[in-house]
């Protein structure tokens, strides 16, 4: 805790009134464009998609190594997401957030050690109020999403006219179709999304409490994309011994369902507008090598550019070649990529101001983050994801993060103009991740063997597991003199099991000096 005018480091705090309003499905959207030096760039327009967050630029050659450390109610999160939840900010309902505090420079971030080299985002969730009556709040909204700007491309008529104008002969124009297909119209839609939150807030004299539950339905403007999320949280903040002993208990649960699209925006811009959405079963050279009925069955009725030929007295059909773009609507409707994920984040925080020696405080925090997610994908046997079979499978990821920290802090005002405080502490953190993948292919009738269609292709399977620990010792001293001179000295020693024993420890010091003119 520090007064804004007494902070030697670069620290910015924003409260709910300063945050972006509207349907915020992810906490990062609330601070986008609100904090100087913090750039939030969405990865894509999918519902619930993650974002790249950069605080005063990057410091690593790897993309993931430039992400800031995120601390939620005292628990330092890892930046490994799970299927359906792109990053740790997905774990918190935006409606439950009280403040964002962003630490930007080396002085402010040094207390968090090596992981804070890209800045720190500290999220504090809402609490109840002591001595207040019970209040029930409901907040709901609905939003409509629509594409406001489109990439301008030729129509089918304009391409045919252009081909004629530049003097292409029939040997070239025969490859053009007769349709006028707007492929962007085929993949985009007007979407309707809703968000509902109910919270119960109150408190007796010594027991503030808050509980909330939220539901979000976010439909994307690209067909088939959707995110559904259910969140719940409980916060208890009792105090004892004339407020000398203060306890904070926070628990947050999350369930999220995501249906992803197949990355079709580029295909909708590049696809030939002279070709129809359905039918038109000529190969890429304008030839009907294979009867239409065979191709129709092969691609599920959708138009697809293809190459075909004979090999060992069998007809082989390939859905694409390097020069062609696949049907974007078929890619959307013949692929189903979806994720179901759950997460629990909780912590118990105890702060004791010693009786008879109130200048000394003892603080301890134990936190846990358990997350699990499965991503399933099904590619139709009629689709183009692979030229000879469909595919189905899933990725399963489970992870947890346990943390214990404790510190002692001593405050002393020697006079109205001389303030000093010093703090020393210890932190332990354990990270565990395991991953499992399995997939099955399904044959299509590409070699005149109808009985083989739909039978399983050989299975693929893989798994991995990682585990690591961090142990840290840290200390900080602040001095403020005559309400003008400000001095902060910080040191942290981090030990990580990811390194060899002889290179396991690193020491990270920081000194900051300020003078109010």
VEXDREN-2710 file (C-alpha; in Angstrom, 1 decimal):
% VEXDREN-2710
k/r/px/py/pz
1/UNK/0.0/0.0/0.0
2/UNK/1.4/3.4/-1.0
3/UNK/0.0/6.8/-1.6
4/UNK/-0.1/7.7/-5.3
5/UNK/2.1/10.8/-4.7
6/UNK/4.7/8.7/-2.8
7/UNK/5.3/6.0/-5.3
8/UNK/8.8/5.9/-6.8
9/UNK/7.8/3.3/-9.4
10/UNK/5.4/3.7/-12.3
11/UNK/2.1/2.4/-11.1
12/UNK/-1.4/2.9/-12.6
13/UNK/-4.6/1.9/-10.9
14/UNK/-8.0/2.0/-12.6
15/UNK/-11.4/1.4/-10.9
16/UNK/-14.7/0.3/-12.3
17/UNK/-15.9/3.8/-13.4
18/UNK/-12.7/4.1/-15.5
19/UNK/-13.1/0.8/-17.2
20/UNK/-14.6/0.1/-20.7
21/UNK/-18.3/-0.5/-20.5
22/UNK/-20.4/-2.9/-22.6
23/UNK/-20.3/-6.7/-23.2
24/UNK/-16.8/-7.5/-21.9
25/UNK/-16.3/-11.2/-22.1
26/UNK/-12.7/-11.1/-21.0
27/UNK/-11.1/-8.9/-18.3
28/UNK/-8.5/-7.6/-20.8
29/UNK/-11.3/-5.8/-22.7
30/UNK/-12.0/-3.6/-19.7
31/UNK/-8.5/-1.9/-19.7
32/UNK/-8.0/-1.7/-23.5
33/UNK/-6.9/1.8/-24.3
34/UNK/-7.2/3.0/-20.7
35/UNK/-3.6/2.8/-19.4
36/UNK/-0.7/4.7/-20.9
37/UNK/2.1/2.3/-22.0
38/UNK/-0.2/-0.8/-22.0
39/UNK/-1.2/-2.1/-25.4
40/UNK/-3.9/-4.8/-25.6
41/UNK/-4.2/-6.4/-29.1
42/UNK/-6.9/-9.1/-29.7
43/UNK/-5.6/-12.3/-31.2
44/UNK/-8.7/-12.5/-33.4
45/UNK/-12.3/-11.6/-33.4
46/UNK/-13.5/-15.0/-32.0
47/UNK/-15.8/-14.9/-28.9
48/UNK/-13.7/-15.0/-25.8
49/UNK/-10.4/-14.9/-27.7
50/UNK/-7.2/-14.1/-25.9
51/UNK/-5.1/-11.0/-26.4
52/UNK/-1.4/-10.0/-26.5
53/UNK/-0.8/-7.6/-23.6
54/UNK/2.4/-5.6/-23.8
55/UNK/3.5/-3.2/-21.0
56/UNK/6.1/-0.7/-22.4
57/UNK/7.0/-3.1/-25.2
58/UNK/8.6/-6.6/-25.0
59/UNK/11.8/-7.9/-23.5
60/UNK/12.0/-11.4/-25.0
61/UNK/12.7/-12.9/-28.4
62/UNK/9.8/-15.3/-27.9
63/UNK/6.2/-14.2/-28.2
64/UNK/5.0/-15.9/-25.1
65/UNK/8.0/-14.5/-23.1
66/UNK/6.6/-11.0/-23.5
67/UNK/3.4/-11.4/-21.5
68/UNK/3.1/-9.7/-18.1
69/UNK/2.8/-11.5/-14.8
70/UNK/-0.9/-11.6/-13.7
71/UNK/-1.7/-11.7/-10.0
72/UNK/-5.4/-12.4/-9.0
73/UNK/-6.2/-11.7/-5.3
74/UNK/-2.5/-12.3/-4.4
75/UNK/-2.1/-15.5/-6.5
76/UNK/0.5/-15.2/-9.2
77/UNK/-0.8/-17.1/-12.3
78/UNK/1.1/-18.8/-15.0
79/UNK/0.5/-17.8/-18.6
80/UNK/-0.3/-21.2/-19.9
81/UNK/-4.0/-21.3/-20.9
82/UNK/-6.2/-24.3/-21.3
83/UNK/-8.6/-25.2/-24.1
84/UNK/-11.4/-22.6/-24.2
85/UNK/-9.6/-20.2/-21.8
86/UNK/-6.9/-18.3/-23.6
87/UNK/-5.1/-16.8/-20.6
88/UNK/-5.5/-16.2/-16.8
89/UNK/-7.7/-13.2/-17.4
90/UNK/-10.3/-15.6/-18.7
91/UNK/-10.6/-17.0/-15.2
92/UNK/-12.3/-13.9/-13.7
93/UNK/-15.8/-12.6/-14.5
94/UNK/-15.3/-8.9/-15.5
95/UNK/-18.3/-8.0/-13.3
96/UNK/-16.4/-9.2/-10.2
97/UNK/-13.3/-7.0/-10.7
98/UNK/-12.8/-4.1/-8.3
99/UNK/-9.5/-2.7/-9.6
100/UNK/-6.7/-3.2/-12.0
101/UNK/-3.2/-2.1/-10.8
102/UNK/-0.5/-2.1/-13.4
103/UNK/3.2/-2.1/-12.4
104/UNK/5.2/-0.9/-15.3
105/UNK/8.9/-0.2/-14.5
106/UNK/11.7/-2.1/-12.9
107/UNK/11.3/-0.4/-9.5
108/UNK/7.6/-1.3/-9.2
109/UNK/8.0/-4.9/-10.5
110/UNK/11.2/-5.9/-8.7
111/UNK/9.3/-7.4/-5.7
112/UNK/8.0/-10.1/-8.1
113/UNK/11.4/-11.0/-9.4
114/UNK/12.3/-12.5/-12.8
115/UNK/8.8/-13.2/-13.9
116/UNK/7.9/-9.6/-13.7
117/UNK/10.3/-8.4/-16.3
118/UNK/7.4/-7.6/-18.7
119/UNK/5.3/-5.8/-16.0
120/UNK/2.6/-6.9/-13.6
121/UNK/-1.2/-6.7/-13.7
122/UNK/-2.7/-7.0/-10.2
123/UNK/-6.4/-7.8/-10.1
124/UNK/-8.5/-7.3/-6.9
125/UNK/-12.0/-8.6/-6.9
126/UNK/-15.0/-7.0/-5.1
127/UNK/-15.7/-7.6/-1.4
128/UNK/-18.6/-7.1/0.9
129/UNK/-19.0/-4.2/3.3
130/UNK/-19.0/-4.5/7.0
131/UNK/-22.2/-3.5/8.9
132/UNK/-24.3/-3.1/5.7
133/UNK/-27.6/-4.7/5.0
134/UNK/-28.1/-7.4/2.3
135/UNK/-28.3/-6.1/-1.2
136/UNK/-29.1/-8.0/-4.3
137/UNK/-27.8/-6.6/-7.6
138/UNK/-28.7/-7.7/-11.1
139/UNK/-27.0/-6.4/-14.2
140/UNK/-27.8/-7.6/-17.7
141/UNK/-27.2/-6.5/-21.2
142/UNK/-27.7/-7.5/-24.8
143/UNK/-25.5/-6.6/-27.8
144/UNK/-25.8/-7.0/-31.5
145/UNK/-22.7/-7.6/-33.5
146/UNK/-22.4/-6.9/-37.2
147/UNK/-19.6/-6.5/-39.7
148/UNK/-19.0/-2.8/-40.3
149/UNK/-16.3/-3.0/-42.9
150/UNK/-15.6/-5.5/-45.7
151/UNK/-12.7/-6.3/-47.9
152/UNK/-13.6/-5.1/-51.4
153/UNK/-13.2/-7.8/-54.0
154/UNK/-14.3/-8.4/-57.6
155/UNK/-17.7/-10.0/-58.2
156/UNK/-18.0/-12.9/-60.6
157/UNK/-19.2/-10.6/-63.4
158/UNK/-16.3/-8.2/-62.9
159/UNK/-13.7/-11.0/-63.1
160/UNK/-15.2/-12.3/-66.3
161/UNK/-15.3/-8.8/-67.8
162/UNK/-11.7/-8.2/-66.7
163/UNK/-10.6/-11.5/-68.3
164/UNK/-12.3/-10.4/-71.6
165/UNK/-10.8/-6.9/-71.4
166/UNK/-7.3/-8.2/-71.2
167/UNK/-7.9/-10.5/-74.1
168/UNK/-7.8/-14.0/-72.4
169/UNK/-8.9/-16.7/-74.8
170/UNK/-11.4/-19.5/-74.3
171/UNK/-8.5/-21.8/-73.3
172/UNK/-8.2/-19.7/-70.1
173/UNK/-11.8/-18.3/-69.5
174/UNK/-13.2/-21.8/-69.6
175/UNK/-11.9/-22.3/-66.1
176/UNK/-14.2/-19.5/-64.8
177/UNK/-17.7/-20.4/-63.6
178/UNK/-21.0/-18.6/-64.2
179/UNK/-21.9/-17.7/-60.6
180/UNK/-21.7/-14.4/-58.7
181/UNK/-20.9/-15.6/-55.2
182/UNK/-20.2/-13.2/-52.4
183/UNK/-18.1/-15.5/-50.2
184/UNK/-18.0/-13.0/-47.3
185/UNK/-21.8/-13.1/-47.2
186/UNK/-21.5/-16.8/-46.8
187/UNK/-19.4/-16.8/-43.7
188/UNK/-20.6/-13.6/-41.8
189/UNK/-23.8/-13.1/-39.8
190/UNK/-25.5/-10.6/-37.5
191/UNK/-25.0/-12.0/-34.0
192/UNK/-26.9/-11.5/-30.8
193/UNK/-25.1/-11.9/-27.4
194/UNK/-26.3/-11.5/-23.8
195/UNK/-24.7/-11.2/-20.4
196/UNK/-26.4/-11.6/-17.0
197/UNK/-24.9/-11.2/-13.5
198/UNK/-26.5/-11.5/-10.0
199/UNK/-24.6/-10.6/-6.9
200/UNK/-25.4/-10.7/-3.2
201/UNK/-23.5/-8.2/-1.0
202/UNK/-23.7/-7.5/2.7
203/UNK/-21.9/-7.9/6.0
204/UNK/-22.3/-8.1/9.7
205/UNK/-20.1/-6.0/12.0
206/UNK/-17.1/-8.3/11.6
207/UNK/-18.1/-10.4/8.5
208/UNK/-18.4/-8.7/5.1
209/UNK/-19.4/-11.1/2.4
210/UNK/-20.2/-11.2/-1.3
211/UNK/-21.4/-13.9/-3.7
212/UNK/-22.1/-13.7/-7.4
213/UNK/-23.0/-15.8/-10.4
214/UNK/-22.8/-14.8/-14.0
215/UNK/-23.8/-16.2/-17.4
216/UNK/-22.5/-15.0/-20.8
217/UNK/-23.5/-16.0/-24.3
218/UNK/-21.3/-14.5/-26.9
219/UNK/-22.1/-15.4/-30.5
220/UNK/-19.5/-14.4/-33.1
221/UNK/-20.1/-12.6/-36.3
222/UNK/-18.6/-15.6/-38.2
223/UNK/-21.1/-18.4/-38.5
224/UNK/-20.8/-21.3/-36.0
225/UNK/-18.5/-19.4/-33.6
226/UNK/-19.8/-19.1/-30.0
227/UNK/-18.7/-18.8/-26.4
228/UNK/-20.8/-19.7/-23.3
229/UNK/-19.5/-19.1/-19.8
230/UNK/-20.8/-19.6/-16.3
231/UNK/-18.9/-18.1/-13.4
232/UNK/-19.4/-18.1/-9.6
233/UNK/-17.5/-16.4/-6.8
234/UNK/-17.6/-16.2/-3.0
235/UNK/-15.7/-13.7/-0.9
236/UNK/-15.6/-13.6/2.9
237/UNK/-13.6/-11.0/4.9
238/UNK/-14.0/-11.5/8.6
239/UNK/-12.0/-9.6/11.2
240/UNK/-11.2/-10.5/14.8
241/UNK/-9.5/-9.0/17.9
242/UNK/-10.6/-5.5/17.3
243/UNK/-9.6/-5.7/13.6
244/UNK/-6.1/-6.7/14.4
245/UNK/-6.6/-10.1/12.7
246/UNK/-8.1/-9.8/9.2
247/UNK/-8.9/-12.7/7.0
248/UNK/-9.8/-12.8/3.3
249/UNK/-11.2/-15.9/1.6
250/UNK/-11.8/-15.8/-2.1
251/UNK/-13.1/-18.6/-4.3
252/UNK/-13.9/-18.4/-8.0
253/UNK/-15.2/-21.1/-10.3
254/UNK/-15.5/-21.1/-14.1
255/UNK/-17.1/-23.3/-16.8
256/UNK/-16.7/-22.3/-20.4
257/UNK/-17.8/-23.7/-23.7
258/UNK/-16.2/-22.5/-27.0
259/UNK/-17.0/-23.4/-30.6
260/UNK/-14.2/-22.2/-32.8
261/UNK/-14.4/-21.3/-36.5
262/UNK/-12.0/-22.8/-39.0
263/UNK/-10.0/-19.6/-39.9
264/UNK/-12.0/-18.8/-43.0
265/UNK/-11.7/-15.0/-43.4
266/UNK/-8.7/-15.3/-45.7
267/UNK/-10.4/-18.0/-47.8
268/UNK/-13.6/-15.9/-48.2
269/UNK/-11.5/-13.0/-49.6
270/UNK/-9.4/-15.3/-51.9
271/UNK/-12.1/-17.7/-53.1
272/UNK/-13.2/-17.5/-56.8
273/UNK/-16.5/-15.6/-57.0
274/UNK/-17.4/-17.2/-60.3
275/UNK/-17.8/-20.6/-58.6
276/UNK/-21.1/-21.6/-56.8
277/UNK/-21.5/-22.5/-53.1
278/UNK/-22.9/-25.9/-54.1
279/UNK/-22.5/-28.0/-57.2
280/UNK/-20.2/-27.1/-60.2
281/UNK/-18.2/-30.3/-60.0
282/UNK/-15.5/-29.7/-62.5
283/UNK/-11.9/-30.1/-61.6
284/UNK/-9.5/-27.2/-61.4
285/UNK/-8.8/-27.5/-65.2
286/UNK/-12.5/-27.3/-66.0
287/UNK/-12.8/-31.0/-66.8
288/UNK/-15.3/-33.6/-65.7
289/UNK/-13.0/-36.5/-65.2
290/UNK/-15.2/-38.0/-62.5
291/UNK/-19.1/-38.2/-62.8
292/UNK/-20.8/-35.4/-60.9
293/UNK/-22.6/-37.8/-58.6
294/UNK/-19.3/-39.2/-57.3
295/UNK/-17.9/-35.7/-56.6
296/UNK/-21.2/-34.6/-55.0
297/UNK/-21.0/-37.5/-52.6
298/UNK/-17.3/-37.0/-52.1
299/UNK/-17.6/-33.3/-51.0
300/UNK/-21.0/-33.5/-49.3
301/UNK/-22.7/-31.3/-52.0
302/UNK/-20.4/-28.3/-51.6
303/UNK/-18.4/-27.0/-54.5
304/UNK/-14.7/-27.7/-54.1
305/UNK/-11.8/-27.3/-56.5
306/UNK/-10.2/-30.8/-56.9
307/UNK/-7.8/-32.8/-59.0
308/UNK/-8.5/-36.4/-60.0
309/UNK/-6.9/-39.2/-61.9
310/UNK/-6.5/-42.9/-62.3
311/UNK/-4.0/-45.0/-60.4
312/UNK/-4.0/-48.8/-60.4
313/UNK/-7.4/-48.9/-62.1
314/UNK/-8.9/-46.8/-59.2
315/UNK/-10.2/-43.2/-59.2
316/UNK/-8.2/-41.0/-56.8
317/UNK/-9.7/-37.6/-55.9
318/UNK/-7.7/-34.9/-54.1
319/UNK/-9.7/-32.0/-52.6
320/UNK/-7.2/-29.3/-53.4
321/UNK/-3.9/-28.3/-54.8
322/UNK/-1.4/-25.7/-53.9
323/UNK/-3.0/-23.1/-56.2
324/UNK/-6.6/-23.4/-55.0
325/UNK/-8.7/-22.0/-52.1
326/UNK/-11.2/-24.3/-50.4
327/UNK/-14.8/-23.5/-50.0
328/UNK/-15.0/-21.4/-46.8
329/UNK/-18.6/-22.2/-46.0
330/UNK/-17.8/-25.9/-46.3
331/UNK/-14.8/-25.4/-44.0
332/UNK/-17.2/-23.9/-41.4
333/UNK/-19.9/-26.4/-41.6
334/UNK/-17.8/-29.6/-42.1
335/UNK/-15.5/-28.9/-39.2
336/UNK/-16.5/-28.8/-35.5
337/UNK/-13.8/-27.5/-33.1
338/UNK/-15.1/-27.0/-29.6
339/UNK/-13.7/-26.9/-26.1
340/UNK/-15.1/-27.5/-22.6
341/UNK/-13.1/-26.2/-19.7
342/UNK/-13.4/-25.7/-16.0
343/UNK/-11.3/-23.8/-13.5
344/UNK/-11.1/-23.0/-9.8
345/UNK/-9.1/-20.2/-8.3
346/UNK/-9.0/-19.6/-4.6
347/UNK/-6.9/-18.2/-1.8
348/UNK/-6.9/-17.7/1.9
349/UNK/-5.1/-14.6/3.2
350/UNK/-4.4/-13.8/6.8
351/UNK/-3.1/-10.4/8.1
352/UNK/-2.2/-9.9/11.8
353/UNK/-1.3/-6.6/13.4
354/UNK/0.5/-7.5/16.6
355/UNK/-1.2/-6.4/19.8
356/UNK/0.9/-3.9/21.7
357/UNK/3.3/-3.5/18.7
358/UNK/0.9/-2.4/16.0
359/UNK/3.7/-1.1/13.8
360/UNK/4.5/-4.8/12.9
361/UNK/2.2/-6.8/10.6
362/UNK/2.5/-10.5/9.8
363/UNK/0.9/-11.6/6.5
364/UNK/0.4/-15.1/4.9
365/UNK/-1.4/-16.2/1.8
366/UNK/-2.1/-19.6/0.4
367/UNK/-3.6/-19.9/-3.1
368/UNK/-4.5/-22.5/-5.6
369/UNK/-5.5/-22.6/-9.3
370/UNK/-6.9/-25.8/-10.7
371/UNK/-7.8/-25.9/-14.4
372/UNK/-8.8/-28.6/-16.8
373/UNK/-10.0/-28.4/-20.4
374/UNK/-10.7/-30.7/-23.4
375/UNK/-10.8/-29.6/-27.0
376/UNK/-12.6/-31.8/-29.5
377/UNK/-12.4/-31.6/-33.2
378/UNK/-14.3/-33.4/-35.9
379/UNK/-13.6/-33.0/-39.6
380/UNK/-16.2/-34.5/-41.9
381/UNK/-15.2/-37.3/-44.2
382/UNK/-16.6/-35.1/-46.9
383/UNK/-14.4/-32.1/-45.9
384/UNK/-11.1/-30.9/-47.2
385/UNK/-9.0/-30.9/-44.0
386/UNK/-7.3/-34.0/-45.4
387/UNK/-7.5/-35.4/-48.9
388/UNK/-8.3/-39.0/-48.0
389/UNK/-10.1/-39.2/-44.7
390/UNK/-12.0/-37.3/-42.1
391/UNK/-10.6/-36.9/-38.6
392/UNK/-11.9/-36.8/-35.0
393/UNK/-10.0/-36.5/-31.8
394/UNK/-9.4/-34.4/-28.7
395/UNK/-6.7/-32.6/-26.7
396/UNK/-6.9/-32.9/-22.9
397/UNK/-5.0/-30.6/-20.6
398/UNK/-4.9/-30.4/-16.8
399/UNK/-2.9/-28.1/-14.7
400/UNK/-2.6/-26.7/-11.2
401/UNK/-0.6/-24.0/-9.5
402/UNK/-0.1/-23.9/-5.7
403/UNK/1.4/-20.9/-3.9
404/UNK/2.3/-20.0/-0.3
405/UNK/3.8/-16.7/0.6
406/UNK/4.5/-15.1/4.0
407/UNK/6.1/-11.8/5.0
408/UNK/6.5/-9.4/7.9
409/UNK/6.2/-5.6/7.5
410/UNK/7.2/-2.9/9.9
411/UNK/5.9/0.6/9.6
412/UNK/7.2/3.6/11.5
413/UNK/6.5/7.3/11.3
414/UNK/9.3/9.1/13.2
415/UNK/7.5/12.4/12.8
416/UNK/4.9/13.9/10.6
417/UNK/7.5/14.3/7.8
418/UNK/9.6/11.1/8.3
419/UNK/8.2/7.7/7.3
420/UNK/10.0/4.4/7.1
421/UNK/8.8/0.9/6.4
422/UNK/10.6/-2.4/5.7
423/UNK/9.4/-5.8/4.6
424/UNK/10.9/-9.3/4.3
425/UNK/9.2/-12.4/3.1
426/UNK/9.3/-15.9/1.5
427/UNK/7.4/-17.5/-1.3
428/UNK/7.0/-21.0/-2.7
429/UNK/5.1/-22.0/-5.9
430/UNK/4.5/-25.3/-7.6
431/UNK/3.4/-25.7/-11.2
432/UNK/2.1/-28.9/-12.8
433/UNK/0.9/-29.5/-16.4
434/UNK/-0.1/-32.6/-18.2
435/UNK/-1.3/-33.0/-21.8
436/UNK/-2.9/-35.9/-23.7
437/UNK/-3.9/-36.1/-27.4
438/UNK/-5.6/-38.8/-29.3
439/UNK/-7.0/-38.8/-32.9
440/UNK/-8.7/-41.1/-35.3
441/UNK/-9.0/-40.9/-39.0
442/UNK/-11.9/-42.3/-41.1
443/UNK/-11.5/-43.5/-44.6
444/UNK/-13.5/-42.1/-47.6
445/UNK/-14.3/-44.0/-50.7
446/UNK/-11.3/-42.8/-52.7
447/UNK/-10.3/-46.2/-54.1
448/UNK/-13.6/-47.8/-55.3
449/UNK/-14.0/-49.6/-52.0
450/UNK/-17.3/-48.4/-50.6
451/UNK/-17.2/-50.8/-47.7
452/UNK/-14.1/-49.1/-46.3
453/UNK/-15.7/-45.7/-46.1
454/UNK/-16.2/-44.7/-42.5
455/UNK/-13.8/-47.3/-41.0
456/UNK/-11.1/-46.0/-38.7
457/UNK/-7.7/-45.0/-39.9
458/UNK/-4.8/-45.9/-37.5
459/UNK/-4.9/-44.0/-34.3
460/UNK/-2.4/-41.3/-33.3
461/UNK/-1.6/-40.7/-29.6
462/UNK/0.7/-38.5/-27.6
463/UNK/1.2/-37.2/-24.1
464/UNK/3.5/-35.0/-22.0
465/UNK/3.9/-33.8/-18.5
466/UNK/5.9/-31.0/-16.8
467/UNK/6.4/-29.9/-13.2
468/UNK/8.4/-27.1/-11.7
469/UNK/9.0/-25.2/-8.5
470/UNK/10.0/-21.7/-7.6
471/UNK/11.3/-20.7/-4.2
472/UNK/11.9/-17.0/-3.4
473/UNK/13.1/-14.7/-0.7
474/UNK/12.4/-11.0/-1.0
475/UNK/12.7/-7.7/0.9
476/UNK/11.9/-4.0/0.4
477/UNK/12.5/-0.8/2.3
478/UNK/10.8/2.6/1.8
479/UNK/11.8/5.9/3.2
480/UNK/9.9/9.2/2.7
481/UNK/11.4/12.4/4.2
482/UNK/10.0/15.9/4.5
483/UNK/7.2/14.8/2.0
484/UNK/9.7/15.4/-0.7
485/UNK/12.5/12.8/-0.7
486/UNK/11.4/9.2/-1.7
487/UNK/13.7/6.2/-1.6
488/UNK/12.8/2.6/-2.4
489/UNK/15.2/-0.4/-2.3
490/UNK/14.1/-3.9/-3.3
491/UNK/15.8/-7.2/-3.6
492/UNK/14.5/-10.7/-4.6
493/UNK/16.2/-14.0/-4.9
494/UNK/14.5/-16.6/-7.1
495/UNK/15.3/-20.3/-7.3
496/UNK/13.8/-22.4/-10.0
497/UNK/13.8/-26.1/-10.6
498/UNK/13.8/-25.5/-14.3
499/UNK/17.6/-24.8/-14.2
500/UNK/20.5/-27.0/-13.4
501/UNK/21.4/-27.0/-9.6
502/UNK/24.5/-24.8/-10.1
503/UNK/22.5/-22.2/-12.1
504/UNK/19.3/-22.4/-10.1
505/UNK/19.3/-19.0/-8.3
506/UNK/19.2/-15.4/-9.5
507/UNK/19.2/-12.2/-7.5
508/UNK/17.2/-9.2/-8.7
509/UNK/17.9/-5.9/-7.0
510/UNK/16.3/-2.5/-7.6
511/UNK/16.8/1.0/-6.2
512/UNK/14.6/4.0/-7.0
513/UNK/15.0/7.6/-5.9
514/UNK/12.3/10.3/-6.2
515/UNK/12.2/14.0/-5.4
516/UNK/9.1/16.2/-5.5
517/UNK/10.1/19.6/-6.8
END
